[in-house]
């Protein structure tokens, strides 16, 4: 029996062009690259797979894929919103972690000062009694 792990091919997603405001196809492959065994899946149609630059170019010329690209934002509105929300949550989480670290350092400093004051208080009591 073979112990190979079969993984799902990565999902191809078009890139957003901020100048035009549209999604555009950008090849995940290098033109004329040999021995490229990487397989990609496109969600424009169920079961669509391609591997290599030429099969990618052939795929993006299909009517189904062209319609998918033209309406990418409509088809993926929820996904895009969730990715944006995820980015915002991660950024907020990072800020909170930084604040927590800063507060932990401040707490440690306060505890150290408190110990010093308690020692001074004990010494003062011994001296005054």
C-alpha positions as CSV (number, residue, x, y, z in Angstrom):
1,X,0.0,0.0,0.0
2,X,1.1,3.5,-0.8
3,X,1.5,6.0,2.1
4,X,1.2,9.1,-0.1
5,X,-1.0,11.9,1.1
6,X,-3.3,13.3,-1.5
7,X,-3.9,17.0,-1.1
8,X,-6.5,19.3,-2.6
9,X,-4.9,21.5,-5.3
10,X,-4.7,25.2,-4.4
11,X,-7.6,27.4,-5.5
12,X,-6.7,29.9,-8.2
13,X,-7.9,33.4,-7.5
14,X,-7.7,36.4,-9.8
15,X,-5.9,39.5,-8.7
16,X,-7.6,42.8,-8.0
17,X,-6.3,45.7,-10.2
18,X,-6.7,48.9,-8.1
19,X,-6.2,51.1,-11.2
20,X,-9.1,49.6,-13.2
21,X,-11.1,48.4,-10.2
22,X,-11.6,45.0,-11.7
23,X,-10.3,41.5,-11.1
24,X,-7.8,40.2,-13.7
25,X,-6.2,36.9,-14.4
26,X,-2.6,36.6,-13.4
27,X,-0.8,33.3,-14.2
28,X,0.6,31.4,-11.3
29,X,3.0,29.8,-13.7
30,X,6.2,31.1,-15.4
31,X,6.0,31.2,-19.1
32,X,8.2,28.4,-20.8
33,X,8.8,26.8,-17.4
34,X,9.4,23.0,-17.7
35,X,8.5,20.2,-15.5
36,X,5.8,22.1,-13.6
37,X,3.8,19.5,-11.8
38,X,1.7,22.0,-9.8
39,X,-2.0,21.7,-10.3
40,X,-4.5,24.5,-9.7
41,X,-8.3,24.5,-9.3
42,X,-10.5,27.3,-10.5
43,X,-14.0,27.9,-9.0
44,X,-15.5,29.2,-12.2
45,X,-16.8,25.7,-13.0
46,X,-16.9,22.6,-10.9
47,X,-14.0,20.3,-11.5
48,X,-11.9,22.8,-13.5
49,X,-8.2,22.0,-13.1
50,X,-5.1,23.3,-15.0
51,X,-1.4,22.8,-14.7
52,X,1.1,24.8,-16.7
53,X,1.1,28.1,-18.4
54,X,-0.5,27.0,-21.7
55,X,-3.4,25.2,-20.0
56,X,-3.9,28.3,-17.8
57,X,-4.1,30.5,-20.9
58,X,-6.4,28.1,-22.6
59,X,-8.6,28.0,-19.5
60,X,-8.9,31.8,-19.0
61,X,-10.1,32.2,-22.6
62,X,-13.2,30.1,-22.0
63,X,-16.6,31.8,-21.9
64,X,-17.4,30.4,-18.5
65,X,-14.2,31.8,-17.0
66,X,-14.6,35.2,-18.7
67,X,-18.1,35.5,-17.2
68,X,-16.7,34.4,-13.8
69,X,-13.9,37.1,-13.9
70,X,-16.4,39.8,-15.0
71,X,-18.7,39.0,-12.1
72,X,-16.0,37.8,-9.7
73,X,-17.0,40.4,-7.0
74,X,-20.7,39.5,-7.2
75,X,-19.9,35.7,-7.0
76,X,-17.5,36.2,-4.1
77,X,-19.0,39.2,-2.3
78,X,-19.4,37.3,1.0
79,X,-15.9,35.7,0.7
80,X,-14.3,39.1,0.0
81,X,-16.1,40.7,2.9
82,X,-15.1,37.9,5.3
83,X,-11.4,38.2,4.1
84,X,-11.5,41.9,4.8
85,X,-13.1,41.3,8.2
86,X,-10.5,38.7,9.0
87,X,-7.7,41.1,8.1
88,X,-9.2,43.7,10.4
89,X,-9.7,41.3,13.2
90,X,-6.1,40.1,12.9
91,X,-4.8,43.7,13.0
92,X,-6.9,44.4,16.1
93,X,-5.7,41.2,17.7
94,X,-2.1,42.2,17.0
95,X,-2.7,45.7,18.6
96,X,-4.3,44.0,21.6
97,X,-1.4,41.6,22.0
98,X,1.1,44.6,21.9
99,X,-1.0,46.4,24.5
100,X,-1.1,43.3,26.7
101,X,2.6,42.9,26.5
102,X,3.1,46.6,27.4
103,X,0.7,46.2,30.4
104,X,2.4,43.0,31.6
105,X,5.8,44.9,31.6
106,X,4.1,47.7,33.5
107,X,2.6,45.3,36.0
108,X,5.9,43.6,36.6
109,X,7.5,47.0,37.3
110,X,4.7,47.9,39.7
111,X,5.0,44.5,41.5
112,X,8.7,45.1,41.9
113,X,8.2,48.6,43.3
114,X,5.5,47.2,45.6
115,X,8.0,44.7,46.9
116,X,10.6,47.4,47.5
117,X,8.0,49.5,49.3
118,X,7.0,46.6,51.5
119,X,10.7,46.0,52.4
120,X,11.1,49.7,53.3
121,X,7.9,49.5,55.4
122,X,9.3,46.5,57.3
123,X,12.6,48.2,57.9
124,X,10.9,51.4,59.0
125,X,8.7,49.4,61.5
126,X,11.8,47.7,62.9
127,X,13.5,51.0,63.3
128,X,10.6,52.8,65.0
129,X,9.8,50.1,67.5
